[in-house]
Amino acid sequence: MPEAGAGVEVEAEVSAACRALAQRLGLGEVRPRVIGRFSNIVLALEPTPWVARVATGTAGPRAEPAWARREIALAQALQAGGAPVGAPAPGTLAGPHREAGWRITLWRGLHLRPQPPEARQAGRALAACHAVLATLPAALVPGLAVPEPWALLDEARRLLATAPSGPATAALPGDVRADLLARLDTLACALRAHPAPLQWLHGDAQVNNVRALQADPAASVWLDWEDACRGPLEWDLAGLVGAGRIFGGPEQAWAEAALAGWREQGPPIDAALLDACIEARALFVVAWTAWLGPDLPGRRERLAVRLAWLRRRGQPGAAAAAFIPAASPRRP
């Protein structure tokens, strides 16, 4: 997910909401300290062991608490299965909570290295997560509807179809937006027809969401499960390598090494399906970048590179269906 910067005023409001929530939950006086600014704001609630994740950039399209409930349930199941993930706070303390209009979840604080972990280890850790995810039922959370496979493609379509205003209008003019919508529709139809096995996925398995522990640099943990969805493994692997293949350089070197690490433990994958998922994920990221607004440093430039990459690939058309085999060539 693209970074979603928040201004000083928003961070002050979020900090106040976290202090109020801590009082309501009986955690006492806390000093919220911002430790992450992505599609959520992440705050350490010092001196407690808990970290608050507050929905900011994704709060509009994902206003329903179902997103947070699924994220917590998946993280709990992964932790129980021994997967290398960040753990939510125990029981109902995890949330999701609502305070002063903000949706907040609580997680156990970790001492993490700021830089990405060793790439092959990160890939092996993702494969370990996938192994546990493959055992989980589609109906994971009682009372919540089972999400449709490829739900993130539907979300991307809604974002692209939303009438833009402000910076988003200049980022994606109407004719470009219409072309992207048509391209996404064609590709989504082809992907849904693919017979690859479906399972729970991280949904946003990219370099910003994996870190090494300070105490053990060889141990990687996967964080931020908000985008969790159901689909084939190739969708998560497209998140792992897609940006690298678009932007090249050190970004690509890390991503390809991470994929090599994943292959050491994961099942065989469909290279053509992975390639199609990389294109679909590029459309997903473009949709979110345009919705959030391309005004942060570097975001407009990265949007331009993705759009140029999509143009070079050409329209999918009939070629989008060509990768669909008569039967899945791999996993039973």
C-alpha positions in Angstrom: 0.0 0.0 0.0 1.3 3.5 -0.8 2.4 5.6 2.1 -0.3 7.9 3.4 1.2 10.8 5.2 -0.8 12.6 7.9 -0.3 16.2 9.0 0.6 17.4 12.4 -3.0 18.2 13.3 -4.2 14.6 12.4 -1.4 13.1 14.4 -2.3 15.2 17.4 -5.9 14.1 17.1 -4.9 10.5 16.8 -2.6 10.8 19.8 -5.4 12.3 21.9 -7.8 9.4 20.8 -5.1 6.9 21.9 -4.8 8.5 25.3 -8.6 8.5 25.8 -8.8 4.9 24.7 -6.0 3.8 27.1 -7.9 5.5 29.9 -11.2 3.7 28.9 -9.4 0.3 28.7 -7.8 0.8 32.1 -4.3 1.1 30.8 -3.6 4.3 32.7 -1.8 7.4 31.4 0.1 6.8 28.2 2.5 8.8 26.0 1.7 8.0 22.4 4.8 8.2 20.2 4.4 7.9 16.4 6.6 5.1 15.1 5.1 4.5 11.6 3.4 6.6 9.0 2.0 4.4 6.2 -1.7 3.7 5.3 -2.1 3.7 9.1 -0.5 5.7 11.8 1.3 3.5 14.3 2.0 4.7 17.8 3.8 3.2 20.8 1.7 3.6 23.9 4.5 4.2 26.3 5.0 2.9 29.0 2.7 0.0 28.2 3.9 -2.9 25.9 1.1 -2.1 23.4 1.3 -0.4 20.0 -1.8 1.2 18.5 -2.5 1.1 14.7 -5.0 3.8 13.7 -6.7 3.7 10.3 -6.1 7.0 8.5 -5.4 6.6 4.7 -7.5 3.5 4.4 -10.3 4.7 6.8 -12.6 6.0 4.0 -12.8 3.0 1.6 -12.5 0.6 4.6 -14.8 2.3 7.1 -16.4 -1.0 8.1 -14.9 -2.7 11.2 -14.9 -6.0 9.3 -11.4 -5.2 7.9 -9.9 -4.9 11.3 -11.7 -7.9 12.7 -10.4 -10.1 9.9 -6.9 -8.7 10.4 -6.9 -9.5 14.1 -8.4 -13.0 13.6 -5.8 -13.8 11.0 -2.9 -12.6 13.1 -4.2 -14.6 16.1 -4.5 -17.8 14.0 -1.1 -17.3 12.5 0.4 -16.7 15.9 -1.3 -19.9 17.2 0.2 -21.8 14.2 3.7 -20.6 15.0 4.0 -18.3 12.0 6.4 -15.3 12.2 4.0 -12.4 12.6 3.4 -9.5 14.8 0.9 -10.5 17.6 -2.2 -8.6 18.5 -2.9 -7.7 22.1 -4.7 -10.6 23.9 -8.5 -11.1 23.8 -10.8 -8.1 23.4 -7.9 -5.7 24.2 -6.9 -6.0 20.6 -10.1 -4.4 19.4 -11.1 -3.1 17.0 -11.9 0.0 19.1 -13.6 3.2 18.1 -12.5 6.4 19.8 -13.3 10.0 18.7 -14.1 8.7 15.2 -10.9 6.7 14.8 -10.7 2.9 14.4 -7.9 1.6 16.5 -6.4 -1.8 17.0 -3.8 -2.8 19.7 -0.7 -4.9 19.1 2.2 -6.2 21.1 5.2 -3.9 20.7 8.3 -5.3 19.0 11.8 -4.0 18.9 12.4 -4.0 15.1 15.3 -3.0 12.9 14.3 -0.1 10.7 15.8 -1.5 7.5 14.4 -4.5 5.5 15.6 -7.9 6.7 17.8 -10.3 4.8 15.8 -11.0 1.7 15.9 -14.8 1.5 14.9 -15.0 5.2 12.0 -12.7 4.6 10.9 -14.9 1.7 11.1 -18.0 3.9 9.2 -16.3 6.6 6.4 -15.5 4.1 6.3 -19.1 3.0 5.9 -20.1 6.7 2.9 -17.7 6.9 1.4 -19.1 3.7 1.7 -22.7 5.1 -0.4 -21.7 8.1 -2.8 -19.6 6.1 -3.5 -22.6 3.8 -5.0 -24.5 6.8 -7.5 -21.7 7.7 -11.2 -21.9 6.7 -12.7 -19.3 4.4 -15.2 -18.5 7.1 -12.6 -17.3 9.5 -14.5 -14.8 11.6 -17.9 -15.8 13.1 -20.6 -13.4 12.0 -18.6 -11.9 9.1 -19.4 -12.7 5.5 -16.8 -14.8 3.7 -14.9 -12.4 1.5 -15.0 -13.1 -2.2 -11.8 -14.3 -3.9 -9.9 -11.4 -5.6 -11.8 -8.9 -3.5 -8.9 -6.4 -3.8 -9.5 -6.2 -7.5 -13.1 -5.1 -6.7 -11.8 -2.5 -4.3 -9.4 -1.2 -6.9 -12.3 -0.9 -9.4 -14.4 1.1 -6.9 -11.5 3.5 -6.2 -10.9 4.0 -9.9 -14.6 4.5 -10.6 -14.9 7.1 -7.8 -15.2 10.7 -9.1 -11.9 12.3 -8.2 -11.3 15.7 -6.9 -8.3 17.9 -6.0 -4.8 16.3 -6.7 -6.3 13.0 -7.8 -7.9 14.6 -10.8 -4.5 15.7 -12.2 -2.9 12.4 -11.2 -5.4 10.3 -13.3 -7.3 12.3 -15.9 -10.6 11.0 -17.0 -9.4 9.3 -20.2 -6.5 7.6 -18.3 -8.9 6.5 -15.6 -11.3 5.0 -18.1 -8.5 3.1 -19.8 -7.3 1.7 -16.5 -10.8 0.6 -15.6 -11.2 -1.3 -18.9 -7.9 -2.9 -18.4 -8.7 -3.9 -14.9 -12.0 -5.4 -15.9 -10.4 -7.5 -18.6 -7.6 -8.7 -16.4 -9.9 -9.4 -13.4 -12.2 -11.6 -15.6 -9.2 -13.6 -16.7 -7.8 -14.0 -13.2 -11.1 -15.2 -11.8 -11.3 -17.9 -14.4 -7.9 -19.3 -13.5 -8.2 -22.7 -11.7 -5.3 -22.0 -9.2 -6.2 -23.0 -5.6 -7.3 -20.2 -3.4 -6.4 -19.5 0.2 -6.0 -16.7 2.7 -3.1 -14.3 1.8 -1.3 -11.4 3.4 -2.6 -9.2 0.6 0.2 -6.6 0.8 3.3 -8.8 1.0 5.9 -6.2 0.1 9.2 -5.0 1.6 7.6 -2.3 3.9 5.7 -5.0 5.8 8.5 -7.2 6.9 11.1 -6.5 9.5 13.9 -8.2 11.4 14.0 -8.3 15.2 16.6 -6.2 16.9 17.6 -9.1 19.2 17.7 -11.6 16.3 18.5 -10.1 12.9 18.0 -13.6 11.4 14.3 -13.6 12.5 11.8 -11.9 10.2 8.3 -11.0 11.1 5.5 -10.1 8.7 3.3 -7.1 9.8 0.2 -5.2 8.7 -2.4 -7.8 7.7 -5.1 -5.3 6.9 -5.2 -6.2 3.2 -5.7 -9.9 4.0 -7.7 -11.5 1.3 -8.4 -14.8 -0.5 -6.7 -15.7 -3.7 -3.8 -17.7 -5.2 -0.3 -17.5 -3.8 0.8 -15.7 -6.9 -1.0 -12.5 -5.7 1.2 -12.3 -2.6 4.3 -13.1 -4.6 3.3 -10.3 -7.1 3.3 -8.0 -4.0 6.8 -9.3 -3.1 8.4 -8.8 -6.6 6.1 -6.5 -8.5 7.5 -3.1 -7.5 11.0 -4.4 -8.0 10.3 -5.5 -11.5 8.7 -2.2 -12.3 11.4 0.1 -10.7 14.5 -2.1 -11.0 17.8 -1.5 -9.1 18.4 -2.5 -5.5 14.6 -2.8 -5.0 14.5 -5.6 -7.6 17.6 -7.3 -6.3 16.0 -7.6 -2.8 12.7 -8.7 -4.2 14.1 -11.5 -6.4 16.2 -12.8 -3.5 13.1 -12.8 -1.3 11.2 -14.8 -4.0 14.1 -17.3 -4.1 13.9 -17.7 -0.3 10.1 -18.3 -0.6 10.7 -20.9 -3.3 12.9 -22.8 -0.9 9.8 -23.7 1.2 6.8 -22.9 -0.9 5.1 -25.0 -3.6 5.7 -24.6 -7.3 4.1 -21.5 -8.8 2.6 -20.5 -12.1 5.0 -18.0 -13.8 2.3 -16.7 -16.2 -0.2 -16.3 -13.4 2.4 -14.4 -11.4 3.1 -12.1 -14.3 -0.6 -11.3 -14.7 -0.9 -10.7 -10.9 2.0 -8.2 -11.1 0.0 -6.3 -13.7 -3.2 -6.5 -11.6 -1.3 -5.4 -8.5 0.2 -2.4 -10.4 -3.4 -1.4 -11.2 -4.4 -1.8 -7.5 -1.5 0.4 -6.3 -2.3 3.0 -9.0 -5.9 3.1 -7.8 -4.9 3.6 -4.2 -2.3 6.2 -5.0 -4.7 8.2 -7.0 -7.3 8.0 -4.2 -4.9 9.0 -1.5 -3.5 11.8 -3.6 0.0 11.9 -5.2 1.2 14.9 -3.1 3.8 13.2 -0.9 7.4 13.3 -1.8 8.2 10.6 -4.3 4.6 9.4 -4.7 3.9 11.3 -7.9 7.1 10.0 -9.5 6.4 6.4 -8.6 2.8 6.7 -9.9 4.3 8.0 -13.2 6.7 5.1 -13.5 3.9 2.6 -12.8 1.7 4.2 -15.5 4.5 4.2 -18.0 5.2 0.5 -17.2 1.5 -0.3 -17.8 1.5 1.5 -21.1 4.5 -0.4 -22.3 2.8 -3.7 -21.5 -0.1 -2.7 -23.8 -3.7 -3.6 -23.4 -4.3 -7.1 -22.1 -7.2 -7.9 -24.5 -7.3 -11.5 -25.6 -3.8 -12.0 -24.3 -5.0 -11.8 -20.8 -6.9 -15.0 -21.2 -4.0 -16.8 -22.9 -2.3 -17.7 -19.6 -5.4 -19.6 -18.3 -4.6 -23.3 -18.5 -7.3 -26.0 -18.8 -6.4 -27.2 -15.4 -4.1 -26.0 -12.7 -0.5 -27.2 -13.4 0.5 -27.4 -9.8 -0.8 -27.6 -6.2 -3.6 -30.2 -5.6 
